[in-house]
Amino acid sequence: MSSTKRYAIHEDFAKFPAMSVRFTSLVIGFLNLLIRLSRLRRKHSAAVTVVRQKISGDGGHRIELRVITPKNLKPGAPALVYYHGGAFAMTFGGMHLENAERYAESTGCITIFVCYRLAIRNPFPDGFNDAYAALKWAVDNAGQLGIDVGRIAVGGDSAGGALAAGVAQRARDEGLVSLCGQMLIYPVLDSRCNTSSAVEFVDVPLWTATSNKRMWSMYLRNYAEDATPPYAAPGLGALQDLPSAYIETAEFDPLRDEGLSYARELADCGCAVVLNETRGTIHGYDASADNETAVASMRKRLDFLKSVFTPVE
């Protein structure tokens, strides 16, 4: 029996194949080439300006950012520092840029889109350090950028969700800034891969339990299996005193249960949590942007951002 018959996956997503990704330089290099070619056709929204910015990271490494600003935005605006998904190893697609522009345009925020180092060549902590450096740059340059430092959120999808959640934990620990929110879209959170969904879903469309395990082996290849470093797997971190969270999960996604667990544990620690449990969905389901569930999820993301960006009277 096929996975799409065994699981109640919506017909819009059932057409996608199950992909058991091998994290080799050849395979990932080919996939990244296809992704880069696909995004060449995409044009920016006329409602925003997009400026490419290079900043200094650790060891003098240069990090590329895309600063997306709605036109005619007044100074003192909120900001979203956003990290794209791609299993820590793959570059960003056109959908990532389209969504980033949508977040900026629809909420009146400056979106800082981070092109962090990819783990096929630069395993943890390189990409994570880039992610944190981008937030620090936004805080340090808030006045010049026209950002209200009291209204900065982080966000990310999939592996980008891991980076966002880890950055939020490190910002708390180091006292960098008091973030107003964290938007985590079907996030990667737990390197142990031992939840029910991370074990069961070996044959679901797009992202499988097998690919998930291989991803972690690639990302943390410089660490012992029982020695996950701080911030790499945010689900294993300390969850007290973190900003309000939006957590979105997909029903037939190996990452589902770690997302649900993270939401519960954050709430237990007194964090305000908006949980969006989507049904009939798979990891990356919002690639079918016109699907009614994807449309509803985008609306919920925007509502969350607007709520945390609203100044407290």
N, C-alpha and C positions, 0 to 999 in steps of 0.2 A: 504494500500500500504506500502511495506517495505521501510525503509529508503534508502536502496541501490538502489531501483528503483526510489524513489522520488528525490534523489540526484545523480549527475553524478560522483559517486565514482569509481575509477579505480578498475577493477576486482581483482587485487592483494590485495586490502585492504577491499573490500566489504565482504569478507568471515569472517572477525572478528566480534564478537558479540558486541552489545551495552552493556556497563558495568556500572551499577549504584552502585558504591562502597559505602559500609557503613563503616565509619571510627570508628570501635570498636576494642578493643584490640584483640578479638578473630579472627575477619575477617582479620585484618592487620597482626596479628601474623602468621596466616596460609599462607597468600600470601607471607610474607617475608621468611617463611620456604621454600616454593616452589622456590622462586627466588634464595635463597642461594644454594639449592640443584642443581639447573640448572647450576649455574656458576662453580660448582666443576669440571665439565667435560672440562672446557676451559683451554687451554694452552697458555702461553705467546708467543708473537712473538719472533722469534729467533734474530730479529734485534734490540731488546731493552733489557735493564736490568731493573728489577722492584725491588725496595727496599721498604720495609714497615718501616715507621717511625712514632714514637709516639711523639707528641708535647704537651705542656701544654696550655690549654685554660683557660677560666674564672673560677675562684674558684678552680683551680687545676685540672679541668677535663682534661683527656687525650684524644687527638684527633688522630685518625689513618689516616695517609696519605700513598699514594703509589706514590713514586717518580719514574717516568718512563723516562729513559734516553736512547737515541739512542747510540749504541755502537760506540766507537771512536769519540765521540763528543768532540770538543775542548772547553776550558774555554771561558767564555764570550758569552754564548749561550742565545737565548731568552727563555722565559718560559711561559707556559699556566697553570694557576691555574683553575682547572675544577671541577664543581659541578654537580653531577648526578641528574636526575629527579626521580620522584616517589611520586608526590603529597605531598611532605615534610614528608611523613610517611613511604615510602617503601624503601628498600635497593636497591643497584645497581645490575644490571644484567650483564651477560656476554657481551652483546652488548655495554654497557657503557665502560667496560674495553677495549674491542676491538677497539672502536672508539678512546679512549684516547691514546692507543698505536699507532694507525694510525696517529693521530695528531702529536705525537712526531716523529715518523719515517719519515713521509712525509714532515715535515717542518723543521726538525733539531732543535726542541725545547725540553726542559725538561718539561714534563707534570706532574703537581702535582695534583693528584686525591684525593679529600677530602671525607673522610667518616664521615660526620657530624652527630650530634645527630638527631634522627628522632622524628617527632612531635607527634606521637601517645602517647609517654610518655613525651616528652620534647617540648612543643609548643614554638612558637616565644616568646623570641628572642634566645633560646638556640642554635638551629641549625645555625641560622644566625651568632651568635657570633663565632661559630666554623669556619664558612666560612671566616669570617674576620680575625680570628686568623691565619688561614692557609696562607692568603696573607701576613700578617705581618711577619710571620715566613720566608716566601720566601724572602721578602725584607731584613729582618735582617740578613739572612744567605746567601745572594746572593753570596758573595765572596767564601764561603766554597762550595757552590753548583755548582759554575761555571756559575752563571747566570748574564747576563747583566741587571742591575736594570732598565735601560732605555728602555728595551724591554720585559716588563711583560704584559701579557694580561689575562683577566678572561673570562671564558666561562661556559655555562651550557645549559642543555635541560630541558624544561618544568619547574618544580619547581626549578631545578638547574639554569634555566635562571633567575628566580626571585632573587635567591641568588647572582648570578653574577652581575646583574644590581644593586642590593642593595649595594653590596660590592663596586662597582665602585663609587656609589654616596657617600658612607661613606669615601672611600679613598680620594676622592676629598675634602670633607668637613673637614677632619682631616689632610689633607696634608701628608698622608702616603707615597704616590708614585704617579708619573704621569704615569698612565697606557697607554699603546700604543693601546689597543683595547679591545672590549667586543664582544664576539660571543654568541648570544642569539638564541637558537633553539626552535621554537614554545614555547616562554616563557610565564610563568605565570606572570601577571603584575598588575592586577586590581581587588581588593577585592570586588568591588561593583557588579560585575557580571551583568551589565546592558547594555552591548553592544548588538547589534542585534544577533551576533553569539552566545554570552553567554546565550541568552534567547531562541533562535530558536532551537539549536541543542541538543534536549533532547533524540534523538533516533539514533544518528550516532554511527558507530562502535568505540569501545574501550573507548573513554573518552567523557562523556556526560555533558550537562549543569547541570544536577542534581548532578553528582559526583563533579563537579566543586564547586558548592555552599557548599556541605558538606565538601569538603576539606578546604575551607576558614573558615568555622565554627569550624572545628577541630584545624586548625593552629592558629587562633586568639582567642581561647576560653577564654583567660584571659583578653580580651579587649572588651569594648563596641562596638556594631556594627558600630556606627558612630564615632569611635575614633581609626582609623587605625594608628598604631604607625609608626614612621619614618623607612624607608627602607624595611618594610614588603611587601608593594605593590609598587614597584618602579615606576609604571605608574602614581602614585599620587605624586611623588617626584619632586624636582627641577632638571631640565634637562640641565642647562647651564654648559659649561666647562667640558663636559664628553668626554671620548675617542671615537675614531672611532668605529662604530658599524656595525656588521653583524646581521641582523634580518631575521629569516626564519619563515614563516607561512605556515599552512596547510589549504586548502580551506574549508574543512568540519570539523573544529575544533572549539569548543566553545571559544578558546583563540585567534582565528584568528584576530578579530577586535581590540583587545587591542594591539596585536603586530603591526598591521598596524598603529594604532594611535600613538604608541610609536615611530615608525620610522618617521612619519610625524613631530611629536613634537620635536624630536631630531634634525631633519634637520632644522626646523624653528629656533632652538637655535644655528645653525651654526655647528652642528656636522656632520662629514662625515658619511654617512649611505649607506650600501649595503643592499638592500632589495631583498629577494628571496621569492616571492609569488608562492608557489607550487600549482599545479592544480590537481583536482581529488584525493586529499590526505586527510588523517585523522590524528589526533594527534598520534604521535608515528609511523608514516607510514614507517620510515626508519628501522623498525624491519624487513621489507622485503628488505634486503640490496641489493639484485640483481635487484630490480625494477629499470627501467631506470631513473625515477625521483629521487629515493634515491641515485643512483650512481652520477647523475648530481649535487645533493645537496652536497654530500660529496666533490666533486671537487670544488664547490664554497666555501665551508668552508675552505678548504685547501688553495685556492687562497687568501682568505681574510687574513688568518693567515700569509701566506708568505708576503703579502703586508705590514701588520703592523709590521712584524718582520724585514723587510728590513731597514737597517740603513739609516737615512737621510744624504745625502752628505753635 
